Amino acid sequence: MKEKDGSSKKDGRIPLEAAIVGDGGALPANPLAGGRADAVAAQGDGELRRMEKVLLERERLAALGADVATALAQSDTLPEMLHACAAALVEHLDAAFARVWTLDETEAVLELRASSGLYTHLDGPHSRVPVGKFKIGLIAEERRAHLTNDVLNDPRVGDKEWAAREGMVAFA
């Protein structure tokens, strides 16, 4: 059976051909494996949606990288630079807020230098955090990233009422 656009339909599905046009290399680039593609077509509707999602994510990360690079290259002061980086994280990663601390090694204290999103203040209980205290201080002590998509059940989250009230679901 032919559709109005000339395509044929079998069992309610429209068959699609797959093609990835690369960047001139010997083999076509595969955007799903981190390569650059000039044009992408997918086989099947599910594959097309998955590729669209991957490409949109790569576009967001590229925009984040560009904004961070601009902040590093064009900011006049360190506070201005760090604030622009935090703002880029909020904008491009759809984060509720982003904060940047620096380490005062002599006192073993993290000092809040930038905050963007829901919370922009630099004073308060998280303005100076001893290494090993609170969630951020533990991350600094261990020197390892901490990621969760279940903030309310994360043992490192101290104020679960706040997290629930603010609708926090993930932390990175």
Secondary structure as UniProt FT lines:
FT   TURN            4..5
FT   TURN            11..12
FT   STRAND          19..21
FT   HELIX           31..33
FT   STRAND          39..41
FT   HELIX           45..74
FT   HELIX           78..93
FT   STRAND          97..104
FT   TURN            105..108
FT   STRAND          109..117
FT   TURN            125..126
FT   STRAND          128..130
FT   TURN            131..132
FT   HELIX           134..142
FT   HELIX           151..153
FT   TURN            155..156
FT   HELIX           160..166
//
